[in-house]
Amino acid sequence: MKRTILSLFVAVASLTAGAQTDIWYFQNGLATKVAQVDSIVFKAPVYECVDLGLSVKWAVCNIGATKPYEYGAYFSWAETSPKDAYTWEDYEINSSAKYEEISEKTLNAEDDAATVRWEGSWRLPTIDEINELLNTDNCTWEWQASGNREYNGVVGYKVTSKKSGYEGNAIFLPAAGYRDDENVLNEGTQGYYWTSTRANMNPSNACCLNYVFGNPTPLYVSRFCGITVRPVCP
């Protein structure tokens, strides 16, 4: 499903109740009058997903991106907004006991960046869903070096379904690196994608999907790090 995003300029003829408003949209520098309307309703954006024939569908883009090859935003684990610096001191959850107990190993919905920002049934993937994606019986992982045409020359992995009936369905996971303090590290060589799963015995870490020029695998990293998010849905 494709989305067309139009920049709207609303010329308000009157602010009184029941007054009609002229609606114009601008596309490629051209203005077109749509119609006279009585009211405007803004709907939540529709985010696209790809069915790889797995237990969940995978979003086309990272949170904060509009195209598969864009990096999007970086988040600390259990935070729902990007920020300027990613350190333990700037980590909101660090000031509370939340997710410090051994039993608290999965994000609550209110701390899931995908659920909060995209709403609906979107959420971060679990470690089991990452392992399902990594399973070579399910998907083919193809490294896309710089200069590839399909993804605008961005380095990353193309993950293509091998499931019967879903062959050719694919997602792209750009090598966005990660944020530490104010810096972006390993951009263009490594990819990091949060899961909703905290480390079993070390509550300061959480699990992400990681790859370094290949060999994608689950990895446990400090929760304060700024890492990209690729949502999933049922």
N, C-alpha and C positions, 0 to 999 in steps of 0.2 A: 504494500500500500504506500503510495507516494503522497507526500504532503507538499502543498504549495503555500508558502508563507507570503502573504501580501502585506505591505505597509499601508496602513489605513490612515487617512486624514479626515477627521470628522469636522465638517463645517456646521456649527450649531446655530440655527436660525433663531431659536428661542429657547429659554430655559424653563418655560412654564410647562406644567403638567399637560401631557397630551399633544405637545407641539411636535411637528414632524422635523426630521433632520436629513439633510442631504449627505449621502455617503459617497466618498470617492476612494478609489484605490490607485496606488502608484506601483507600476511594474515596469522595470527597465526604462525608467525615466518618463513613462507616459501615464497621464492621469485619465481615468475613466469614471464617469458617474454611474453608480450602480442603480440606485433607486431612492425613492423617498420612503423612509421607514418610521415607525412609531417608537421602536426601542431597539437596543443592541444587546445581544447575549454573547458573552465571551465564554467559549468552552475550553476545557483543559486540553492541552496538546495530546495527540495520539502518537505513541512511540511504537516503532516497528520492531518486530521480532522475527527470528528465523527458526523454523522447526527442523532440527537435525535428526528427528526420530528418537530422541532421548527422553528422559523422564520430565525434563523442563525445556521450554523454549528460551533461546538466548537473544538478548537485545542486539540490534544492528550496530548501535553506537555505545560508547561510554557515556556516563552521566556528564553533562556539560559540553558534549560534542553534538554536531549535527550531521557529520559524515563518518563512515566507518574508520577512516584513517586519521581522524582528528583525535588528539590525546584526551581532551575533555578536562575535567576538574580532578584535583587530588584531595583525598580525605584521610584523616586519621581514623582508625578503627573505632566504631561506636559514635562517631561525630557525623553530623548531617550537613555541614557547611564547609566549604574550602576556607582557607585563611592565609595570612601572610607568612607565618613562621610555624614550623613543625618541630617542636621540642617537647620534652617531658613537662617543662614549665608552662607551655602553652596548651597542653593537652587537658581538655575539660574533665574527662573522666578520672584523671590522675588525682583530682582533689576530693574524690569520693571513694567509697569502698565498693562501688558498683563493679561487677565483673572480676572482683578479686578473689571471691570464694571458688574453691575447686569445682563446685557444682554448677557455677554460672559459666557455661561454655558456649552459649549461643546468643546472638544478638536479639534483644527485644525489638519489636516493630518500631517503637519510638526512637530507637537508636540506629535504625537501618537507613542509610542514605538513600537507597533505591525506593524504599517504601515511603519515606517522608517526602522526597523530592518528586518522584514520579507517580506516587499514590497508586490506587488500584491494587492489583495483585503482584506488582513488581517488588523484588527483594534481592538481597545479595545471595549468591549461590552458596551452598554448603560445601564442605570438603568432599563429601560423597559425590556431589554433582560435578565438582572439578575433576575428581578421579574418573567419573563416567566420561567426561569430555576427553580426558587424556588416554583413555583405553583405545589402543590401536585397532581393536576389533570394531570400534564404533566410528572413529574418525581418523582422517589422514591429516597430519600436521606438515605444512609446507612453509619453509622459511622464505620470506619475501625480502630480498636484499634491496638496498637503495637503488633507485632507477626503475623499479617495477612500474608498469603503466597502470595496472588495475587499481592500485591503491595510492596513486598520485606520488609515487616514488618514496613512500614512507616505509620504513623497516618494520617488520613484525611477522606474525604468523597468520597464515590462512588455514582455517580449520574446516575441513570438508567432510560431510557425513558419508559413511559407508553403508548406512542402513538401507535395506531394501525399500524402495519407494521414495527415498529422500536423497538419493545420490545427486550430487551437484549442489545441494544446499550448503551454504558456507557462511562463516563469520570471519572477520579480520580483527586480530588483537594487536594493535600497534605497540611498538617498543617505547613506551612513554617514560621509562625510568621511574624514579620516585623522588619525593621531596624530603629533604632533611634540613631543618632550619629554614633558611630562605633559598636554598639551592636545589636545583633539579639535577640529580645524579643518574648516570648510566643511560641517559636519553639516547635512543637510536641503537642501543646494544642489548638492553634488557627490558623485559616486561614484567610488571607486578600488578596483580588483580586481587583485591580483597575477597575473602570468603566471610561468611557469618560465623565462622568457627574459631573460638579462642583456643590457645594451647592447653593441653590437658593438665600439665603440672606446673607450668610457668605462666602465671596470669598476666605477666607484662608483655607477652607475645600473642599474636594471632596468626592464623594461617592465610596465606595468599598463594595464588598461582604465580610461579616465577619461571622465566626462561632467560638463558644467557647464550645468544647465538645458536640456540638449539637446546635440546634436552629439557623440555618443559616438565616441571615437577612441583608438587606442593612445597612450600617453604614457610617457616615460622619466623616472623620479624617483629620488631618492637611496635607496639600498637600506636605510638605517637607518629610514626612515619606517614607521610602523605603519599597515598597510593590510589591508583585509578580504580573505578568501579564499573564492571559490566553486569548489569542486572539480568535476572531471569524471571520468568513467569510460568504459570501452569500451562 
